[in-house]
Amino acid sequence: MYKAPILLTVLQCLIQGSLAGEHEVRLINDLLAKYNAYERPAKNDNDPLKVEFQVTLRSIIDVDEKNQMINTNLWLDYRWNDYKLVWNVSEYGNINEIRLPQKLIWKPDILMYNSADPAFDGSYSTNMVVTYDGTVTQTPPGIFTSSCPIDIKWFPFDDQGCILQFGSWTYDGTKINLQIKDGADQGSLDGYSRSGEWDLLGLPGVRNVEYYDCCPDNPYIDITYTIKIRRRKLYYIVNIVTPCLMLAALTLVTFTIPPDAGEKISFGVTILLSLTVFLLMVAEALPASSDAVPLIALYFSAVMLLNAASVVFTVLVLNYHHRTSETHEMPRWVKKGICEWLAWILRLERPGHKFNSRALCSGRNSAEDMEMNDVNCKGLLTGPDDHGDFSPSLPRTPNMNGTDFTKHKLRIDARSITSDFSPTRYELRSILKELKFITDKMKAQDEDDQITSDWKFAGTVIDRFLLWFFAIATILASVAILLAAPEMFSDTEALG
């Protein structure tokens, strides 16, 4: 009972489907019966055909700084009107649009002028959508490789602008009037996928009309889109800038290593080699260009220069540290300028010395102590010489009645004194000579030790001065160079 209506419905659908297929086949046959795919579809041969064009950026695949190229995933949107592909909808089963293969109808030969692809054209051939009023649209996707001059001046805090220049390869402006679709001043970013290395700032498009010397009467039209991108900084800060800052900080450690450790120069040279390795890594990623010096290379060079200078000054410090009185005499300017004034400015004190300029470099507690020591030494060593007489002095001792014997002149037989004291006089003279020699030797050794200590202290003062000097120089170089990039603190928001 219910089977008859169902069968009628199925038959009606099949009949309509077969009729729709027949209409489309008949429509295609009628449209292409006398169609020539090589003919420019303009009603008047003297009138240019208006072709609208737009680029849709889907993703930035790669920016090859070394070879100065950019790989992008683009959709190209063409639209023009073909007067030979017009039909009456009512005559063909209300069909509004059809799809035709690219090879069957005319298409403008629009190519990327600055293509770097071995095949030159990286687009994929897709069907064309034709509507009843003759409007033809095509949106072929493709992976495009184009040349992109890289400005390495502010690397890695740089902005780049890569152009995509499209135009007809054989038609000039008198044959094809190439226009930006809907007059948009920006390319489409529908479905754009963000890059992990680059932020997209914009995709402005502009229509250019050029006249060349070969044919001054014929304009040549192109549409140029500029991919404005900014390098994302985090990767380079973590992997390049931070290690360089750490190596620059390690350069300062060189001045804190004791000279007697024997590792000051080797430590500085090791840092210099590390900086060279990092600089080579950066150079391998950049094009061999002499137009500008990259910012990061300039920073590495500055740090390497400071490190090399630190090695040179470390040699000076070691030279001062190992000087002795036998090889060098300390100049007055070193004694006054370094051991006193520079040490006072740097607040360096020597253990066991009062913090005053004279005691700091003399090595003695005070000038008064030095004079007392000299008097004591002279009093101790005063004695007979080779041609003098030895006259022993008697002590002031009181007698039992309280009378001081020294107040009375003792009468002693000179002949008996000479006979009794002759051996004693000679022995005392020998002993005093030996004591004087030993004392002079010890005094000379103390003076030598003091001079050596002064040289070591001068090296320590220079070491401390260089520590502060290179610390300030490193900070100033880092701030002046790294913060010089104009886009370092830009607040422009990324698109997509």
Disulfide bonds with the S-S distance in Angstrom:
Cys148-Cys162 1.87
